[in-house]
Amino acid sequence: MNQDMEAFIKSVYQTVVQEGMADYKEMYQENVNPDANDYTACIALYQKSSEADQKRMMQMMEQTIIDTVSHVFGIIDGSSELSGSELEAKLTLVRVDEEGEPLETIETDGELQDTFLGYLEDHDLHAL
């Protein structure tokens, strides 16, 4: 596995999954008006649930985030079809210096989804 791509995948995991889950856990502890909208109703449902059910709900959210990141990487890789579009995406990573000037490009070669899923497996990071 390319070390640069794995470092990118690790940063995406930390930013999107870990920091996202920390944000959700914080939001789901706030006092809300359950009648304000569907989102606050979900938070209220979570808060009324048992500790075991709250844990399971957080695991489901985490797995949903993981599945979504994987799916987006699959679209970028071309291994997952993008409905209703004639365009295909391609991602090139760019190493930059302290001033943000490009130093080197790194082709992902359609390996983002596999690298992401491999990273999860290698580090036993699947939520469910």
Secondary structure, DSSP 8 states (H G I E B T S, - for coil): --HHHHHHHHHHIIIIIIHHHHHHHHHTTS---TTS-HHHHHHHHHHHS-HHHHHHHHHHHHHHHHHHHHHHHHHHHTSS--TT-S-----EEEEE-TTS-EEEEEE-TT-HHHHHHHHHHHTT----
